Amino acid sequence: RNREIMQLDAGFGAISAIIDLLVYQKRGIVYVLPKIHRDWKELSFDGIMVEGGFAISAKVADRKTQEITVTSKFGGRIRLSHGLGEKYVLNDEQTTGDIIERNFSPGETITLKRFN
């Protein structure tokens, strides 16, 4: 018989730490990829949930965030620090600013892209 008790705490802690490297929330602002590790040349993630029912997805290429997608499950307001630079494209329109503050309808999706 195996009487060993399986512990999940460490596994869940590791997952939580990785998610915090990608997306975290502080003082009402959602930060997406605030620091990209020098070894992360390319990466992507999909559907990380944050407070308010927002799902965040992103793509990195050449060690820079290239695209962020935000989907609202329930509607509401989000303040997002995107790290795409002062100029970026929001739903095919050039925009400026390093933080976006926006109201969403339920099910609404926006896409932010690096301005080249």
Secondary structure, DSSP 8 states (H G I E B T S, - for coil): --------HHHHHHHHHHHHHHEEEETTEEEESSS--TT-SSEEEEEEEETTTEEEEEEEETTEEEEEEEEESS-EEEEEE--S-SEEEETTEEEE-SEEEEEE-TT-EEEEEE--
